[in-house]
Amino acid sequence: MAVKHFTPEGMLQPTPYHHVAVGTGTTQVHVSGQVARRADGTPVAPGDLAGQVAQA
C-alpha cells in the first residue's frame, strides 16, 4: 500500500512528523498533532473546550 504524507497549508510546519497520512488501495486517513493552535503557534480559544475542538 502506498502512503502519502503531508502537512496542510496553515498548519504548524516545523514538526518531526506529518499531520496527515493517506493510504491507497482501501482508503485510510490517519491524522495526528491536531491541537488548538494557529499556524504561528499561538493558542486558539483558551479556556473554551468547544472552540478548541472546532479549531483542531
Phi, psi and omega in degrees: 000127175281144180233129177256127178251138175201161175240113184299152176302139180094348177272153178303120188273321186282074180240154179275013181209172175263152180282335185223140171229128180238121177265145178262173188098253166270129188288126173230134177237126179242132178240152179210162174071020182275108180229164183278071178224149175281172181302332179274001176095354180285144182291149176252135174054054178304132179078003182239093184302316180299318178294323179292318179296318179300320179292316182296000000 
